[in-house]
Amino acid sequence: MTPSPTPRDRSELVSQLSVASLGAGIVTSLAVAQGQNPLTALTITLFSALAAVLVAQVL
């Protein structure tokens, strides 16, 4: 199987992004509760969710 830059289908991409965002959002909530800047936490969440989806698309 060769890597494809396009998602297999749109619903799969949305599903992957949702799961990745939820997982990162839980950790972000804990970080904000411990006193981290919410903007920094949101930036980290978005980056990690996008990175997870990109890795899933390549694999």
C-alpha positions as CSV (number, residue, x, y, z in Angstrom):
1,M,0.0,0.0,0.0
2,T,1.4,3.4,-1.0
3,P,0.8,6.6,1.1
4,S,-1.9,8.8,-0.3
5,P,-2.1,12.5,0.3
6,T,-5.9,12.5,0.0
7,P,-8.1,11.0,2.7
8,R,-9.7,7.7,1.9
9,D,-13.1,9.4,2.3
10,R,-14.4,12.5,4.0
11,S,-16.3,10.7,6.8
12,E,-13.1,8.8,7.8
13,L,-11.2,12.0,8.0
14,V,-13.9,13.7,10.1
15,S,-13.9,10.6,12.4
16,Q,-10.2,10.6,12.8
17,L,-10.1,14.4,13.5
18,S,-12.9,14.0,16.1
19,V,-11.2,11.2,18.0
20,A,-7.9,13.0,18.0
21,S,-9.4,16.2,19.2
22,L,-11.3,14.5,22.0
23,G,-8.2,12.8,23.2
24,A,-6.1,15.9,23.1
25,G,-8.9,17.9,24.6
26,I,-9.0,15.8,27.7
27,V,-5.3,16.3,28.3
28,T,-5.8,20.0,27.6
29,S,-8.6,20.3,30.1
30,L,-6.3,18.8,32.8
31,A,-3.5,21.2,31.9
32,V,-5.7,24.3,32.1
33,A,-7.0,23.0,35.4
34,Q,-3.4,23.0,36.6
35,G,-2.9,26.6,35.6
36,Q,-1.7,26.5,32.0
37,N,-2.6,29.3,29.7
38,P,-5.8,28.3,27.8
39,L,-4.6,29.7,24.5
40,T,-1.4,27.7,24.7
41,A,-3.3,24.6,25.6
42,L,-5.7,25.1,22.7
43,T,-2.7,25.6,20.3
44,I,-1.1,22.3,21.6
45,T,-4.5,20.5,21.2
46,L,-4.9,21.7,17.6
47,F,-1.4,20.8,16.6
48,S,-1.6,17.3,18.2
49,A,-4.9,16.5,16.6
50,L,-3.7,17.6,13.2
51,A,-0.5,15.6,13.6
52,A,-2.4,12.5,14.6
53,V,-4.7,12.7,11.5
54,L,-1.7,13.3,9.2
55,V,0.1,10.3,10.6
56,A,-3.1,8.2,10.3
57,Q,-3.4,9.2,6.7
58,V,0.1,8.3,5.8
59,L,-0.1,4.9,7.6
